[in-house]
Amino acid sequence: MKLVPYWLDSISRVSGTALSEFPTYADVVVVGAGFTGLSAARTLAKEGKKVVILEADQIACHASGRNGGHVNNGTAGNFQAMVGKYGLEQAVALYRFFDNAVDTVEKIVTSENISCDFRRCGKLKVAWTQKHLTGLRTDQEALKLHADPQTDLLDREAVAGEIGGSTTFEGGILYRKSAQMHVGKFGSALATKAMEAGVKIFENTPMTAIRRIGEKFEVSSSAGAIQTRNVLLATGTSRKAPSWFRRRIMPVGSFIVATAPMPEEQFARILPGRRNVVTTRNIHNYFRTTADRRLIFGGRANFSQSSEKSDIRSGQILHAALTEIYPELENTEIDYCWGGNVDMSVDRLPHAGEWNGITYAMGLSGHGVQMSVHLGQLLGRRLAGEKVEIPVWNRPWQPIPAYGIATHFMPVVGAYYRAKDKYF
């Protein structure tokens, strides 16, 4: 079993620009070569801007290359809860913002002729209990009426037909707009397209400081300093980001396994429609298949940060959860197991805006594959001078309560939710 992401191990990695070409000026300096930074940089370069990306590690090697490969529409939270908190008009706008994000990914894949196994497969949100199904039913009724007529409520039998005959679930919602792709192939291609447009990407070059000098910024890095008029922070939980951002993001470990390729007959039986699936447990799981006949299965297996020891333990937990749904896979080998951090905000919504003249996009809260690409494109257009409507622009962003010690309590939080899943 390899303790590396399947997505990154199954591609030829693209390399950034040689450090011998390190510049002293750029129109925009982007910090982070994940999907957000790459999408923004590509957009800016196509508008004739000189763009430099500083990446502390390698292209798309963190959240962009360590996720489940879902390109889902629909927000992280319950639609009716959003209506209660923000009002119907704003809840609908936020929901459709995620619809638009999936569309943006598809348009880039199509226009740039990117081969990344992108397909509109639909998403199933499946209920573990009758109580969960009751909640899904009322949410789907509201969605169909106000925001997404392309959703359907499925009963127990219909869900069993979608999930290889498994009787684990009581029913669920089918979201027809959702998609999936090979995020490693997409990330490499997006970086290639950005560099072809003129973007300079410097890997293993962490930002070390940002200093304002009049109307400009000086961005220091391990390779030198760059003068620029605009800075885009697309760094997630980077320790080098100003503390104002770090106090608003909780890094939560998420873990994934990939099975060995299955025989054709078994693969066809596991997920006949090859949809994305997410469950309603508090310690939830998410899964999908791949073009080479694997099952990708993930979740909050434990509430610690990713490490070799933690990843191995998480792989064991995920294998147990996988076989609870698919007993026939008990003896199927696990080829890959990996972990990474999800950048969670208190409201579980993405945040983008401007702070002290610095543009940012962070806190994508587990729905980042499509939203990172979409937000990056919108911010690129905005930085290029276009007037762009961004529903989450400068939204109130609550700091994490007791930031600094909160991460130490995450195992306790995990134990609470496991008990809740088991007994309530």
N, C-alpha and C positions, 0 to 999 in steps of 0.2 A: 504493500500500500504506500503510495507516494503522498507525502504531506505538502503538496503544492496544488494550486488551482488547476483543475482539468483544462479550463479555458486557455490558460497561458502555457501549459505544457504541450498542448496539441497544435501549436502554431509556430511559424517562424517569426521570431520577434523582430520588430523594426527598430533600428537604432536612430538616436537623435543626431544633432549636429556636432561636429568635432569642436572641442574646446578652444582650439587654436583660432577659431573664428569669433571668439566671444566679443560682442559689441559693447560700446559705451553709451549708445542712445537707442531708444525705440519709441514709437508712438504709444504703444501699450506694452506693459510687462504683465504677463499672466503667471501667477504662482500656482503650479499644479498642472500636470499633464494627464489628468483623468478626462472623462468625457466632457465635463463642464468646460475645462480649460481648452481642450482640443477643439470643441465645437465653436467656442467664442473666437479662438485664434483663426480658425479656418474662415469664419464669417468676416472678421476684420481684414484678413489678408486679401480676400476677394474684393474688398472695398478699397484696396490700395494702401492699407496701413502697414507700417513696419512693426512686426510683432515678435516678441521674444517670450518663450515659455521657460521658466525655471522649475525643474522637477528634482525633488530631493532623492528619489530613487530611480525607477524606470517607468517608461510610458505605460499608463493604465495598469499599474501593478498592484494598486490598493483596491478601494471599493469598486472601481470600474471593472476590474478583472477578477473580483472575488465574490461575486453575487450569484444568484440562481439563474440568470439569463432570462428572467421574465421582463416583458415590456408591457406592463399592465396599465389599463385605464382604471379609474376609480381611486379615491383617496385612501389613506391608511386607516382612517376612522369611519365610523358609522355615519351614513348620510343624514339621517334624522338628528343625530347628535350635533352635526355641523349646522343644521337648520336652527336648532334650538340655541346654539351658541352665537351664530353669526347672522341669522336671518336667512330666509329662502333665497333672495336674490344673490347674496354673496356665496352661499353654499353651492348654488347652481354654477356660478362663475368659477369657483374653485374646482368643482367636479369636471367641468368642461375644459379647464386648463390642463388637466391630466389627459383628457381625450386628445387635445391638440398636441400634447407631448408625444403620444404614440404616432400621430400623423407626421410629426416632424422627423422622427426616426425613419419612418417608411420613405418619406420624400428624399432624405439624404441617401439612404440605401439605393433607391431607384435612380436618382439623378447622377450619383457618383458610380453607379454600377458596382456596388460593394457586394461581394460574395460572403455572406455571413449567416446563411441558413435562416434568414428572416422569414417569418410566416405569421399571418393573422390566424391564430389558433383558438382564441377565446380563453376565458379564465373561469374556473369553477371555484366558488367560495362555499365550502361544504361544512355542514353542521354536525358536531359530535353528539349533541343531545337534542331532545325535543324542545327544550327551552331555547337553545340556540336557533333552532329552526323557526320558532315563533318570532324571534327577533329578526331573522333574515327575511321572513315573509313580510312583515310590516315595513322593513327597509326597502325591499324590492318594489312594493306597491308605491311607495313615495318616489323612488327612483324612476319608475316607469311613467308616473304621472308628470314629474317635474323636470327630470334631467336626462334620463337614458331609456328611451322606449325599446332599445335593443337588449334588454335584460329579460330573463325568464326565471321563474321559480321552478325548480325540479324536485320531484318527490323522491322518496327513498329508492324506488325501483329504477327511476331514470338515472340517478346518480350512480347506482350500482352498475348500470349499463355503461356509464362513462368511465368507471374506475375498475375495469376488469372483473366485474361481478362481486367486488368487495361489499359486504353489508355493514361496514364500520360506520357509515354516515347516515343520518336521518333525512337528508335532502340538501338543497343548496341553491345558490344563485348562479346562473350562467351569464357572464358579461361577454358579449360577442365581439367587442372591439379590441380586446387584448391580443398581444402578440408575443413572440419569443425570438431569440436569435443567439448566435454564438458570439458572446461579448468579446472574446479574445480576438477573433477575426475582425469584428467591427472596430475595436480599438486600434488595432494595427493599421487598418485601412484608413480610419479617420486621421490618424497621425500622418500617414503617407500623403493623404490629400491636403492636409494643412501645410506640410513642408513643400509640396509641389506648388502651392499657392504663394510660398515665400516665407512661411513661418520658420523661425529658428527655435529648435527644441534642445535644451541642454539638460541631459540626464545627470544624475548623481551630483547635482548642483543645488543644494538647499539654499533658500533665502535665509539670510541671517538678520536682516533689519530693514525697516522702511523708515525713511526720514523725509519730512516735507521741507522743501527749499523754495519758498515763494509760491509760484503757481505750478511748480513741478515737484516730482518725487525723486529721491535717490534710493534705489533698491539695491541693497548689498547682498552678495552671495559668496559662496566659497570660491568662486572663480573671478570675482571682481564686482564693481559697482556699475549700475546702469542708470542713466538719467532718462526720465520719462514723464509725460504729461498725465498718463493714466495707469492705474494699477488695478488688476482684477485678482482678488483672492478667491481661489477655487481649491482650497486646501483641506477641507474637512476639519479634523481634530489636530492639525499640525501644532506642535508645541511652539513653533516659531511665530505663529499668528498672534496678533495683539490679544491681550488677556480679555478684552471686551468680547471677542468671539469665543474664546475657549470657555468662558463662563456660561455660555448659552448652548453648548453642545455636550451631550452625554455620549461618550463612546460605548456602545453596547456590542458585545461579541455575538457574532452570528457564524454558524458552522454548517458545512455542506459535505456530503459524500457523493461520489459518482461510482456506480456499479461498473463491473466489467460488461462488455457488450453481451447482449442476450441472444439466444437463438431467435430466428425470425418469428416462429410461431408464438413463443412466449412474449416477445416484445409486442406483437400485434394485440395480444390479449390484455396486457397490463394497462395501457391507456389507449383504447381504440381510436379516439379522436385526437390524441396527442395534444391535449389541452394543458395549460398551466393550472395547477391546483393549489389552493391555500385553505387551511383549516381554521376553525373558529376557537380552538383552544387558546387560553392565555399564553401557554408555552406552545405556540403554534408551529406547524410545519408547512413547508411549501415544496412542491415537486413538479417535475416535467421530464420528458424524454429528450434524447438527442438524435441527430441524424445518423450517428454510428451505433444506435440501438443501446444506449445506456439510460439508466434512470438517475437523474440528478435530484437529490433529496436533502433539504436543509431545514434549519430552524434554530431557535434559541436553546441549544442543547445544554449549555450551562451559562452562568452569568459572570464568568471570568473573562479576562482578555485572552486573545489568541496567543498560544505558545505551543511548542511541540507536545508537551505533556497534556495541555488543555485540549489540543486538537485531537490527540489520540483518544482521550476519554470521551470527547464529544462525538467522535466517530462511532464509538461503542453505543452511546445513547441513541444516536440517530439510526443505527442499524436495528436497534430494538424497536424504535418507533416505526421504521419502515416495514419490518416483518409483522407488526401489529395490524397494518393495513394489508400487506401482501405476504401472508404466511409462506407462499410458494417460493419466495425469494430468500428464505432463511439461509440457504447454502450458496447463494449467489455471492461471488467475491466482490469486495470493495476495492477498486483500483486507486481511487483518490480520496483524500480527506484534507480539508483545509478550513481555515477560519479567517475572519476579518472583522473590522469594526463598522457598525452601522452608526452614523452620526444622527442621534436622536435629539430633536427639539421638544420642549415641553408640550407644545400643541400638535406635534407630529405632522407639521406642515413644512414645506420648504421655505427658506427665507433668502431674499435677495434685496439689495438696496445699496445705499451709499453711506459710509461712516467715515467722517473726517476726510472726505474727498476720495476715499478708497471704495471701489465697487466690489461687491461680494456676492457669492451664491453658496449657501451652506445648509446644513441641517436637513438633508433630504429624507431622512427618517425611514429608510428601507424601501422607498419607492424611487430610487435615484437613477435607474438605468435610462428610462425615458425622460425623466424630468431634468437630469443633468444635461442631456443633449439639447433639449428644448430651451432651458434657461440659458445655456451657453450661447445658443444662436441669438436669442432675444437680447442678451447683454452685449454681444458683439455688434448687433445692429444699433443698439443704443449708444455704445461707445464710438461708433462710426458717425454719429450725429443724427440718426433717424429718431423720430418720435415713435416710441413703442409702448403699447399697453402691456404691463406686467402685473397680473392680479396680486402677487405677493410682494410687490415693491414696497420696501420700508414699512412692512407690517410690524405692529408691536411684537417685540421678541423678548419673552420672559427669560431671565437668567435661571439656571438650574438651582433650586433651593439647596443650600449648604454645599455649594460647589467646592471641590477640593477634598471633601471627605465622603461625598455621596457615592463615589465609585466603590468605596470599601464596603458599603452596605448592599451592593448588588447581589451577592450570594444569598443574603437574607430575603431580598425581594424575590429572587428566583424560587426559594423554598416556599414562600407565601403563595405564589402563583401556581406552583405544582400542587400544593395542597388544595387550592381553589379548584383546579382542574379535576382533581380526584374526588373531592367530597361535595362540591356544590354544583 
